[in-house]
Amino acid sequence: MNVLLSVGNAHAFIWNALTVTGTSPENAVYFTEAILITELSGLEGYGFYWLPYFCANLSSGKVESKAGPLVHALSSTMFRVNGRQGFA
């Protein structure tokens, strides 16, 4: 079944799905925008397609819902990033 949503309603739907499954509001901002932008770009197999999988991984604890990256500068042009079990 296809449902047509306005951009605002789509944004709210994604945000709610992510935050209900434990994503921090800060992480949900970036994730919601990425999902919405890919959905609006028309790329099949991206956007809303992956939302149920993301939410399942969050709910199961497979992915740390509130993870934020740790960034260590190794030099002025090189960094090491630890995703801390969050989405990459």
N, C-alpha and C positions, 0 to 999 in steps of 0.2 A: 504494500500500500504506500503510495506517495502522498506526502503532505507538503503543501506549500507554506513556508514561513517567511515573514518579513525578516530583514537583516537583524532588526532589534530583537525579535522573538527568537531567532536562531541563536543570537549571542546569549540571550538569557537562558535558553535551553542548554547550551553547552556549559555555561558557567554553573548552572544549577547541578548538572550531572557530575561535573568535576568536584564541586565543593561538597556535595552530599556524600561522595565517596571518599572524602577526606583531604582533598587538595587544599593547601593553604590559599587564602585569597590572593596573596602575592604571586604564587605560581599559577593560579587559575587565570590571572590577567593575561600572561604571556601565552599560555596553552590555549585559552579560548580564542585569542586573536589568530594564532597559527592555524587552528582547525577551521575557523571561519574563513580566513583568507584562502586557504587551499580549497575549501568547498566552493567559494565564490569564483575561483579561477576556472572551475569546470574540470579539474583533473579527476578522472574517474579512479576510484580505489583509494582516495585520500579524503581528508575532511571528515564528514560525518561517518564515513565507512568505518573508521578506526575508533570512534568514540566508545562503543560498547567494550572493545578490547582494552582500551586505556582504563576505563572504569572498573572492569573486572580485575585487572592487575593491581589497581589501587585498593580495591575492596579486599583482595586476598592477601595483601601485604607483600606481594612480589616486588612491588615498586614502593619506595618510601615517598609518601604523599607530600611531605613537608620538606623534602630535601632541597638544599641549596648548594650550589657548587663551592668547593674550596679551590681557590686559585693561588698558585705559588709562582712568583716570577723567578725564572731560572737565569734570565739575563734581561736586557732591555728589549729583546725581540722574541723571547721564548718563554712560554708559560707551561706549567703542569696543572691540569684541571682534574679534580676528583669529583665525580658526579654524586657521590654518596648514596648510591642505589636509587637515585631518582631517574626520571626519564632523560635520555640523552638528547 
